[in-house]
Each structure stands twice: as C-alpha cells, then as structure tokens.
Amino acid sequence: MNKQQHTSNQTGGIGFFGLLAIAFIVLKLVGYIGWSWWWVLSPLWLPILVVFVVAVPTIMFASFRK
C-alpha cells in the first residue's frame, strides 16, 4: 500500500508590519506615545499605499507603451 504524505508549506502569519502595528497600539494604549491614531495604525495602511503608488504609474506606463 502506498501512503501519500501531505506536506503543507504555509506562509503568512502576522509579519513585520503587523507586529509593528501591535507594538504601536500597545504603546498608545499605555500612554507611552502620544501619536495620532493615523500614525499608530500606519504600519497597516502604509505598505498598501506604497504598493498602490508604485503599481498605478507602472500600469499606466505599460498601457501607454502599447
């Protein structure tokens, strides 16, 4: 009988920016930092903004070259 082994390589998890956001949130809640919530949560939205800022001009440039 042949046994099939299922190996699953899962990636993901919380990541660097998630950990940074949690650290900022904890620091804000304990009163160690007095930043605005926009900056406290910036590790969550800043990478998305960077991808958007890079992707949109790249897509526009590629579409105009055709």
Secondary structure, DSSP 8 states (H G I E B T S, - for coil): ------------SSHHHHHHHHHHHHHHHTTS----HHHHTHHHHHHHHHHHHHHHHHHHHHHHH-
